[in-house]
Amino acid sequence: MQEEPDGMARRLLVWDAPNIDVALGTLLGGRAPRPEERPRFDVLARWLVERTRPGEVPEACVFANVPRDAADRMRGWVELLRGSGFSVFLKPKLQDEDDIDRELLAHVRLREREGPLAEVVLATADRFRDLDEDLGALGRRLPLTVIGFREFNGAAMGDPGIGFIDLEEIPGLFQQPLERELPLDMLPPEGAWLAPRRGLLELYGE
């Protein structure tokens, strides 16, 4: 883990990979994201550095699970993260309850004890985790900004003590605009249109 230079406040970004992955897949209609629909972590790291003020030090870390038989598949992604300046915490996913929530929050508390935090930037989708109480407590103690998707971050957006940034508002984080699809259980009372996945001529034209 990165050490804090004496007297310098830390601007800490923590990315909950399993949580964001679930949110992104749901947002895309339940399918796996294509490469161009995945976030670029080099862009995210540069964004954090640009957000860091003189007299502060940035730190970026990703928390992720490693499912059974997935180590080889994930190795390239982990090395990409490390090469982009991120620390990575990995935990084997042996049982359903083997998530990384406790470790993520413990790291934030550790950094809080070690010295001043200029900001905690937490990448999460609170609809997919029981984090409302933790979010509220963090927002009352620390300068907290949640980055995620507005469709799934109602708790963060509704808390006046928490800042919120939609991930698509970070310039260049995605190579192309996401085709965001509202989940059926989140439809507004007035209803919503869902576009066809393929055009009629593409499907049936000769």
Secondary structure, 3 states (H helix, E strand, C coil): CCCCCCCCEEEEEEEEHHHHHHHHHHHCCCCCCCHHHCCCHHHHHHHHHHHCCCCEEEEEEEEEEEECCCHHHHHHHHHHHHHCCCEEEEEEECCCCCCCHHHHHHHHHHHHHHCCEEEEEEECCHHHCCCHHHHHHHHHHCCEEEEECHHHCHHHHCCCCEEEEEHHHCCCCCCCCCCCCCCHHHCCCCCCCCCCCCCHHHHHCC
